[in-house]
Amino acid sequence: MNLFNQIQAGLNAVPEEKLQHLLQRWQEFGGLTGSTGTELALSSQQRQYLASLGPVRIGFMDDYAPFSFTDGGRVRGLSVDIMNRLVDLTGLQAIPVSGQWDELIPMLKNGDIDVMANMSHRPERESFAHFTSPYHIIPNVIFTRDESLNYQNLEDLKHYRVGLGAGIYYEETLRQLLSNGTLLSFHSQQPMFQALASGDVDVVIGALHSGNYWIRQLGISGTRIAGELQLPGFSGEDLRFGVRPALAPLADILNQALTSITPTEQQVIETRWLGASNQPSLNTAELVHWTDTESLWLEQRNREIRICADPDWMPLEGVRDGKHTGLAADVLELFSQRGNLRFRLVPTSNWQEAIAAAKDRRCDMFPMAMRTPERSVYLDFTSPYLEVPNVVIGRIEAPFIQRLNELEGGRVGIVEGYAFAELLRKRNPSLQLVTVESEQEGLRKLQNRELIGYVTTLATASYYMQSMGLADLKVIGRVPADWSLAIGTRNDEPTLHGIMQKLVLSLTPAERTQLESTWRNLRIEERVDYTRFWQILSLGLLATALLVYWNRKLGRLNRELAEANTALSRLSVTDNLTGLGNRTYFDREFSNSFQWCLRHQTGFAVAMVDADHFKKINDNWGHEAGDRCLESLANTMREHFRRDTDRLARFGGEEFVIFASYQDADDIKARLNRFREEVATRRCDTCKDKGIDLTVSIGLALGFPTPEHTSAEYLRLADQALYTAKRNGRNRLEVIPAGQTSGPDEAEHPKA
């Protein structure tokens, strides 16, 4: 008892500040996660989506220390800790899958894993991954044991044997620039640095922290850093999470969760794996702190940054009376206060002149721009800070469209120099694009029937249709890609890119939500053209007759506008390509259908349908043929599932989901098998009178729900059954009864 009292007295004597310091030190070196209990504000749809998602398979490289590596059969590292924090914030169920880069990337493409960690953004990877914002940026440096090498540029490496990781995002660029040198690719980090130790390579190009780890682990003496790799468009290795396209909403949720990680939490995690840092943490509620290099760059320019802007892109951006205005101006005002900066507008009369000024280096940045391959030649881009839907506007009598190709044969307008003018020419070469100088000109041409459609953002369409009183125009469809708006900086000033990236990352979730709600709160209001009215009124009695006619026409337009709004509401839950329900439709109906089956004590069946080897169809026949096959698959699905309680949705990519009530399990299985067999025998029609063979794999979960069950359990079991169907040879149906998790109870119809 005396010993206990003495120990207790000693503990009581330790100051509270000392205890907090010890706790922080423990956190930094592997203790608690450093969570501050931050509450992540998710929408009800996002929470419902997460609840129905089931376990998510996340790929971590097992040889990429200190970011991810396997230790004692367990995956550890900075990237793992970041993902664990995201799991805490979102409630996501995560299953780690470890492997090497060239093993994990094919798994992501094939859907065997859902998320890839340690992944840098490159345009060519957007076809198989949706990217979050970066959670860490690593400098790439030159490791060597040659004391005479003083690296300044790639010319200095031409006579050296250079090692780098296979598939690294800058590999192709290095191969082009080092055409006379010897470039060796390694599939993992350890043998690459062993080659440096044994003299098989003279230089290794790699991430700073990962290289330092292996140099310490392998005890390579005499190794030094000869310089930092600086390439146009490559400011460092940006570590992000890449999410397979079928789970696109998950990328947005992870991005939102990343912004909720506090600077203190981020610093604790980085210190644990990278060592202590002298750089101050970023506090978004106060001024952003600059590094010495950034401060020097700003002081040399008197803390002034020149901007170019689109004069007529309201409410997102505009120039009025010589002053920058709109949403972009609000963002710059926030950045100006947060970073102690000044932004000076370089006057231009239109967007085309603004583009020319940026190319001539007469301005330093665009506050609101979208990355395209052409712009990447002269600009670097920060992480996007605003997503705006991309729509097609048509006349009030025009039918709604499901795909852009329905507009072939007519003239479709878009402002010259806009990002989607470049992208649509590449993705839809058969579309007859007509460029205009401004939004107003494009809408007027559409109203005057010089165009059959006009491509723009939903925000700007709402603004100009309201301000110009264009009640005879409406939204007739969505473009299958949205405007992802970021800050574009001149790529010969990498320090400026780092400054703006830091400011973008300082935006809080509340600030990002406020930016989005600013344009979403706009409403289209109908206005009467009073100029025309007075012209008609001046005609006397004739004007009275015309006025009656005009009032009747307005009534008809109002009715048509109401019908258009109803159709647009339907369009918002419809997949553009197949006409089936989209993910929004699935999120709304899936839980409702499950609850209906629970209340009425009837069976609930969920079938995951995936087109087999669909990537080969796109690769061999092209994406246009792939789209035709998906349309054919959807039509066949509709023919076989017509009952009132049948629900069909496109889950993403080539993946579909069918959910329905049933009384007889054998009946639902037979319907699915008949559907599968018809897909296998019906060739997809393509151009040139050729057809493509297509088969599907189906995973089915079914049972009679009880209060102990959840809809997410059925979806998870169906996904598990689908995975088994693919593993067992494809073109088959696998079934798991609800409540059974050991595996499918039967395999129906082997592969034809």
N, C-alpha and C positions, 0 to 999 in steps of 0.2 A: 504494500500500500504506500509506503514511503517513496519507493521508486516511481510509482504511478503519479503521485503528487508532484514529485520533482519534474518529471517529464511534462506534466500538464502545465506547471508553472513556467517551464521553459517555452512551451508553445505559446502561452498567453503573452510572453514577453516579446515574441517576434512581431515587428511592426507589420501592419496590413500591407504597406507598400512593398515590403520585402516578400511577402507571400505572393502578391500579384506578379512580382518580377520572376519568382521561381516558377509559378504556374505558366507564365509566358514562355520561359526557357524550355520547360518540359514540352509545351505544345510545339515549339519550333523544332525540337529534335525527336519527334516521333510520338508524342503523347496525344492529348485530345485533339480533335479536329480544329479547334479554334472557332467553332460555330458561335455566332452571336444571336442565334434564334431569329434570324431575318425571316419574315413572312413573305412568301412569293405570291403576288396577286395574279392568280390565274382566273380566266373566265370560266363560266360553268361548262361551256363547250370543251375547253381545254382539259378541265378536270374529268369530264365524261370520257374524253378521248383517252386520257391516261388510264382511267379505270378499265377501259375495254381493251387496252393495248396488250396486256399480258407481259411476260418476261421479254426483255430486249437483249439481244446478243451483241456485246461490244468487243471489238477486236483491239487488242493491245500488242504492240511489238514486244517480243520477249528479250530483245538484245539492244534496247535503245535507252540504256541507263544514262542519266538518272531519271528520265521521263517515264519509261516503262521497262520493266525487266522482271524476270522470274527468279525468285529467291526462295529456296526450300519448297518448291511447288506452288508458290503463291505469287501473284502478279503485284508488283509494288512500283512506286515512282510518283513523280509530280502529276503526270496525266491521270493516274489512278486516283490520287487524292482529289483532284479537281472533279472527276466524275463522281466520286463518292459524295462530294459536297452537293453536286447537282441532284443526286439521288435523294439526299436529305431534303433539299428544297422542293422537289417535285413529287416525291413518293414513287418514282419510277422503279420498276423491278429490273435489275441489271444482272446479266450473266456474263462474266469476263471470258473471252476466248483469246488465248495467247498464240502467237506464231510469228513468223518472219514476214516482212513486207510483201514479198512476192507470193506468199501463201494467202495473206489476208485480203489483198486487193481483189483477186478473183472471187474470193468468198463474198465480198461486198457486192461485186457485180452480179453474182448468181443468187444473191439473197440468202446465203447461208449465215451471214452475220448482218446485223441491222445498222450498226454504227461503227465507224473506224476512227480511233483516236490517233493522235500524232500525224495528222494529215494536213498538208499545205494546200492552199487553194491555187488551182490552175484552171484556165478556161476549158481545157480539154477534159477535165475531170467532172465538169458540171453535168455531163450526160449520165453519170452513174452515182452522183453524190450531191446532196444539198448541204451547204457549208454553214457552220456557225461563225460568229466573229472569232478572231484569234484569242486564245487564253494565255498565250505566251509567244514571244518573238525571240528567236535565238540568232545571234550573229553566226554566219558561216566563216570559218577561218582556215588558214593554210598551216597545217602541222608539218614540220620537217625536222630532220637531224642534221641537215646541211647548214653549217654556220655561214656559208658564203651567200646563201639565198636571201636577197632583200626584195620582197615582193611589192611591186607597185601596180602591175596589171598582168593580164594573162600572157602577154608576150614574154614575161620572165619565166614562164613554165614550159615553154615550147621544147626545151631540151631535157626535160625531167620526165620520169615515169610517175604518173599521177594516179592515185587511187581514190575512188568515191563510191558511195552506195548505189547499187543497181536500182533504177527506177526513181531516183531522187529527182525532184521537180526541175532542177537546172541541168540535168545530165545532157539533154539534147543540145542545149545552148553551148555547153562546154565542148561537146564533140564538134560543133561547127566552128568554134573559135580556136580550138586546139587541134586543127586538122593535121598539123605536122608533128604533134606530140604523141606520146604513148599514154592512152587513157585506159585504165583497168577498172572494171566494175566488180564489186563484191556484194554478195547477197546478205551479209550480216556484218556488224561492226567489228566483232572480235577478230576474225581473220584479216580484216583490212588493216587493223593496227598491228597485228602480228607480222604482216608483210612489211610494214614500216620498220618494225624492230629488227627483222631479219635482212633488211636491205633489198627486198624484192620490189619495193616502190620507194621513190625518193620523197614523195609528197603525198599527203592525205588531205583532201578537202572535206570538212565535216562540221557539224554543229559544235560550238565551243564547249558546252558543258558535257556533252556525250563524249567528245574526244578526250577531255581532261579526265573523265572517269576511267576510260580504258587505258590511258597512259599510266594512271595510278595502279589500276588492277594488274596490268601486265609488267609493271616496273620498268618501263622503257626510259632509259636514261638519255640525257642529251637532247631531248625533244624540246622544240621551242615553237612559238607562233610567229610565222614570218609576215603575217599581215591578214587583213580581212578581205574576203571575197566580195567584190562590189560589181554587180552586173546590172545593166539597164532593166528596170522592172523587178529586180530581186533585191529587196532591202533587208532580207533576213529570212529565216525559216519560220513561217507563221504557223504555229501549231493550232489546229482547229479540230472539231469533231465533224466528220463527214457522215451524213445520214442517207441511207438508200432512198431513192425518190418515192417509193411506195409509202414511206413514213414521213412525207414532207412536213406535216404539222408538228412532228416531234422536233425538227430542226428549229422551228420558231420557239417552241417551248424551252429547249436547251439554251437558245440564245437569250431568251428572257431571264432564265435562271443564272446565266453567266454574268449578266449585268447586275444581278442581285448579290453576287459575292462581294463582300465589302473589301475595300483596300487592305484593311488589317488582316482579314482572312487570307487574301491573296499573298500578302507579304509573309505570313506565317508559313504557308505551304511552300513558297519559293525558298524561304530561308532553310526550311527543313531539308530540302533536296539540293539546293544550289549553294548554300552557305549564306552568311550574313551579307547584306548589301548596304552600302552607304547612301543609296538613292532614297530620297524621301518618298513616303507612300502618297498615293494620289487621293486627295479628299475632294470629292465632287461638290461639297458644300462650300468650299473655300477656293482660293486661287489655285490654278494648276501650277505645279512646280516644274521648272525647266532644268535640264542638264546644263553643264557648262557650255557644251557645244551649241545647244539650242539657244541659250541666253546670248552667246556671242553672235550667232546668226541674226537674232532679232535686233540686237543693239546696232549692228552694222547697217541695218535697214531702218533705223529709228523706230522699230517696233511697228512698221507699217507693211501691210500685205496688199498687193493689188489684185482685184478680182474682176473677172468678166462674168456677165450675167445675161440671161435671156430677157429682153425687154418686154416680151408679151407672152408670159406663161403663167398668168395669174390663175388661182391664188397661190400657186407654189412659188412663183418668182416673177418680178416685173420691175420696170423702171418708170417712175412717175415724177415729172418735174425735175429730172436729173438725179433723183434719189432712188436707191435700191429699196424695194419693198417686197411684201409677200412673206410666205413661210420661211424662205431661205434667209431673208433679212432678219427675221426673229431669231433664227439659229445663230447667225453671225453676231447679233447683239449680245446674246448669251455668252458666246465664245469670247467676245471682246472684253466683257467684264471678268470672265473666269481666267483669261490668260493675259490680261493687261495688254491688249493688242488694238490696232486700228486697221480697219479694212477700207481701202480706197477703191471706188468704182472707176473702171476704165470705160468711158462712154462708147457704145456701139449702137447702131440703129436697128439691128436684128441679130438673130442667133447665128446666121452665117458669118457675119462680121466678128461676132464674139469668138467663134471657132478659129477664124483666121488670126485674131489677135493672140489667142493662146498658142497657136503654132509658131507665131513670130516672136514669142516670149515677151509680148508687151503687157501681159498680165501673168500673175503667179498661180492663179487657181480658179476653178469653178466651185461655187458653194453648193451647187446641186447638179449632179451629172451622173450618168449611168455608164458603167464600164462597157466598152466594145473593143473588138480586136483592132480596129482602125485607131481609136483614141489611145489605146495602150502604147502606141508608137511614140507619143509625145507627152502622155500623162501617166502618173501613178494615182491609184485610187485608195481611199480609206475604206474601212468597213462601212457597209450601207447603214444609214440611220433612219431611212423612211422607205416604206413599201407602198406603192400606189397602184390600184388595178388599172389594167390596160384594156380599153374597150373600142368597139366599132360603133360609130354613130351613123344612122341612116334617116331617111325621111319617115314620117309618121305612118305611111301606108306600106313601108317595106316589111317583108317577113323577117322573123328572127332567124339567125343563122347558127348552125352548130359548129361549123368549121370555116376558116378563112377561104378555103378553096371554093366555097359556094359563091364567092364574089368574082371568080375568074370570068373574064370576058368584059368586065366593066372597069371603070377607072376608080381607083381608091386613093384618097388623098392622105398626105402626111407632110409635116413641116420638114423642109430641107435641112439636113444636118442632124435631125433627131436620132437618138440611138436606135430606135426601132426601124428607121428607114434603112439603116445599114443591115440590121439583123434580119428584117423581113425579106430583103433582096436575096439573102443567102438561104434562108429557110423556106421561103415560098417564091422561088424564081418565076413561077407561072403567073404570079399576081401582077396586075398592071398598075404599078405604083406611080402616082403623080405627085410631085413635090410642090408645095406652096411656101410662101414666105412667112406666113403667120397663121395662128389659130383662127383669127377672124376671117381671113381670106378662105381658108379651107372650109369653114362652116357655111360661108356665103355661097361658095361654089356648090356645096352639097345641097343647100336650099334651092339653088337655081338649076338643079338637076344636071350640073356639069360633072358631078361625081355620083357614084352609087353608094359610096361608103367613105368614112373618114376615121382614121386611127388616131387616138389621143388618150390621155389619161382621164379617168372618171372625174377627178378633181377639176381639171381645166374645162372639160366638157360642161360640167354643171355650172361653172362660173360664167362662161361665155354664152351659153344658151340662156341663162338668166339675164345677163347684162344686155344682150342683143335682142331679147324678146323673141327667141326662136321657138315658138310653141309647136311648130310643125316638124320638129326633129326629135329623135328618141335614140336610146341605146338599143342596138339590135343584136349585140353579141359580145363575147369576151375574147380577147386575144389570149392564147394559152401561154402567157408569160407576162409578169407584171413589171412595172418600173421599179428597179432596185436602186435607190438614189443615194449617192455618196458624195464626198468631196474629192474633186480631181485636182491634183497638184502637178506642176511641171516636173517632169521626171529627171531634169538635170539639177534639181535641188532636193536630194533625199532628206536633208534635215527638215525642210518644210513639210514633207510627207509625214515624218515622225511627229512634228508639232501638231498637225491637224488630226492625225490618228489618235494622239493622246486626248485631244479635245473631244473627238467623237466618242471615245470610250468613257469620257467623264459624264456623258449624258445619263441621268438616272432613269429608272423605269418609268417614274411618274412624268418626267420630261418627255420621254419618247411617246408615252401614251397621249400627252397633251398635244404633241405635234400631229399625231395621227387623227385625233378628234377634231383638230382645227379644220381640216378640209372635209372630214366626214359629216360635219354638222351643216354643211351647205345644203340648200334645198332649191330645186328648180321652180320658179314661180312664173306663171303665165302672165304676159303683158300684152296690151293692145298696141298696135302700131298706129299712134295718133296722127302721124303725118299722112298716112294713107286714108285715115278716117276723115280728116278735114278736106282732103282732095275729093273724096266721095261726097261729103256733105255739101260742098260747093256746087254740086250738080243739081241741087234742089230736089224735086220730086223723085227723080231717078235715084238720087242718093238714098231716099227713104226705102225704096224697094231693095237697093243693094245692101242697105244696113240690115234689113230683115234677113236677107240671104246670108249676110256675114254672121249674124247672131246664130242662125241655124247651123252654119258651118262650124262656129266655135263650139256649139253644143256637141256636134258630131266629133270634133277634135278632142273635146274633153272626154267623151265616151271612149274614143280610140286610145287616148292617153291612159285612161284607167285600165283598159284592156292590156295596153302595153306594159304598164306597171305590174299587172298580175302575171303576164307572161315573163317579165323580167324576174319576178319572185320565183317562178318555176325554174327559170334558167339558172338561178343561183344555186339550186340543188341538183342540177343536171350536169353530167359529164359532157364536155364539148364534143368529144370524138364519137362516143358510142351511144349517147342518148340515155344511158342508164343513170341511176343515181350516183352522185359523187360522194366524197368523204363527208361533206356537210349533211347530205341526205342520210348517209349511214349513221353518223353520230346522233341524228335526230330520231331515226326509226328503230335502231337496233335494240336499245333499252326498252322502248315502248312495246316492241314485238315480244321481247322476253317477258315483260310484266303481264302482257295480255295472256300469254300461255300459262303463266303462273296462276293468274286469277281463274282461268277457265279449265285448269288442270288438263291441259292438252300437251302433246309433245312439241318440243322446240328443236329444230334442226338448223345447224350452221355448216355451210360448205364453203371452203376456200378453194378457188379454182385458179390455176396458174398455167399459162401457155408454155408448153415444153420447148426448150432450146430457142426461145424467141429472139435472143440476141443474134443468132445465126441468120434469122430471117432479115433483120435490119441490116446486118453486115453484108449479106449476099445479094439482097434484093432492094435495099434502100428503105428509108423510114416511111416513104409514101406507101410502099407495098405492105410494110408492117402495120400501118394504120388501117389499110383495107382488111387485113386479116383480123384485127381487133374488132372492126365493125361487123365482119361476118360472124365472129365468135359471139358478139353481143346479140346479133339478130337470132342466131340459133338458140341462145339462152332464153330469149323472150318467147320463142315458139314453144319451148318445153316447160316454161314456168309462167302460166297465165292466170293462176288462181288468185282470188282476192287477197289471200294472206301471204302470197309469194312476194318477197322483196329482193331486188337485184341492185347491186352497186359495183362500180369500178373502184377497187381499193387503191389502185395506183399502178402505173406501168402496165404490165401484162397480167396483173393479179386482180381477181374479182371475188366477190362474196355473195352467196345466196343464203338467205335465212327465211324460214317459213315455219308455220305450225303444221302438225301432222297427227293422224290417229294410228296409222299403220307404218311401222319403220321400214318394212319391206317395200312399201309403195314409194317412199322418198328415195330409197336406194335405187330402185328400178328406174325412176325418173332421171336420176343423175347418171346412171349407166347408159340409158338411151341417149341422153344429151351428149355424153362423152363419145359414144360410138358414132353419132351423126357428125360431130366435129371431125372425127378421124376420117370419115368417108367423104365429107364435103370439102372440096378444094377451094381455097380462097381465090376469088377472081382478082386479077391484077391487070395492068396495062399489057398491050401486045398479045392479048388472047392467051396468056399463060396463067397457070394456076400454081398454088403453093400448098403442099401438104402441111397440116397442122394437127397436133394432138394436145390434150390437156391432162394434167394431173389434178386429182380432187382429194381433199381431206375433209371428212365429214365427222362432226360431233353431234350427237343427238341423245335425247333423253327427256324425261318429264320433270320440269323444274320443281324444286322445293325451296322454301325460304333459305336453306343453307347454301343454295347455288347462287352464282352470279352470272350475268351475261358475259363478263370478261373470261370466266372459266371456259365457257363454250367456245369462245373465239380462240383462246389459247390451245384448247384441245384440237380444234379444227386445223390450226396452224401446225401443230405437232403431227397430225395425221397427214397433212400435205407434205411435210418434210419427209415422212416415211415413204409416201408414194413416190417421190422423186428419187429417194435413195434406193427403192426397190425396182427401178427400171422405167418409171414414168408411164404415161397413158394408162392410168389405173385409178381405182377408187379405194381409199383406205378409210376405215371407220373406227372411231373411238366412242363408246358409250360414255355419257356424262358420269363423272365420278370415278372413272378408270383412268389411271395415269401411267400404267406400266407399258402401254403400247396398243396398237390397233388389234381388235379382236378378229379381224378378217381382212384379207386382201382380195378385192373383187376384180375380175377380168384382167389377166396379165397383159403385159404390153404386146400390142399387135405388131 
